[in-house]
Amino acid sequence: MYDVMAIGNALVDHEYLLSDAALDETDLTKGNMTLAGIDEQQQLLAYFKLAEIEPSKQAGGGSAANTMYAFASLGGRPFYACRVGDDSQGEFYLRNLHDAGVATSEKSIHQGGVTGSCVVAVTEDGERTMQTYLGTSSEITADNVDFDALTQADWLYIEGYLAMTESIQPAMTQLRQQAGVHNAKIAVSFADPAVVKFAKAGLLNMLGNKVAVIFCNSEEAKLFTDKKQVKAAARALLDYCQTAVVTDGPNGATIAHKPDDESEIEIYEVTTPSVANVIDTNGAGDNYAGAFLYALSQHYSLPECGRLASEVAAQVIQQFGPRLESQDYKNIAQRVLSA
């Protein structure tokens, strides 16, 4: 049995710390993710080398994978569907997940494929800007998905970046239908402003008639709903879900919820712990979703879910890389959920 089955891109992160001036020399949009071919990524890496900007960290990445890593480290039982190559990076990627307690399938390994990679440029303000070469992940199809895993899960978690991958859309529809048959609740993460800007149709396909939870940040929520205020955007998202979780960095998070009994909409404001030194925001939203979903799967209240998620995300942004050590997650949960 699994608490959640997730599906997303499989990427190995390569992090670089650089100045805003150095970032301006690239074609990347600060704070956003840009898709690239292998040649474009090699050009970016060549620029870093010429500018003597050395990589600071290599780590398993991918939005939903980061979310499941947090979920497992907190004590949950996740399954992750993805697509990697049968190369050293793919082996590293899957081993990293298994060590944390995230189950995967042999179907995730594509013979002859090249595992995707993400160059993460972290500027001095801690903002992350990403250039992603999807590699074989761009060709993920139903053949890479173990649909049986969903029959054993209470939740289906879908990464928004997959809205940009045409080959996975039939499987996405099949997953949504299967979730309905087996009464699995669906959670969708918008993942990045670029997804909302350029792949809204794909997001709408993920959302179907309605899902249980949407995770997004304030920029994504405003873009999707065309609302100017965070609270108004959170309310508007309830046309697509029962619970909308909208994060807004140091301003905290807004949780909007429409009860089953059609009573009035509930709005919760969850504060963010004060962080004096933001080092790297890469993975903050992913970890927020993982911690929130874990607490929700354990039947904690929405404000309690938000508090755990905020504490985890606040810890993540004080280090390089998108994941904490497994014990760090457990320590935070013990402190927050037992309070």
Buried (B, 14 or more C-beta within 10 A) or exposed (E): EBBBBBBBBBBBBBBBBBEEEBBEEBEBEBBBBBBBEEEBBEBBBEEBEEEEBEBBBBBBBBBBBBBBBBBBBBBBBBBBBBBBBBBEBBBBBBEBBEEBBBBBBEBBBBEEBBBBBBBBBBBEEBBBBBBBBBBBBBBBBBEBBBBEBBBBBBBBBBBBBBBBBEBBBEBBBBBBEBBEEEEBBBBBBBBBBBBBEEBBEBBEBBBBEEBBBBBBBBBBBBBBBEBEEBBBBBBBBBEBBBBBBBBBBEEBBBBBBBEEEEEEEEEBBBEBEEBEEBBBBBBBBBBBBBBBBBBBBBEBEBEBBBBBBBBBBBBBBBBBBBBBEBEBBBEBBEEBBEE
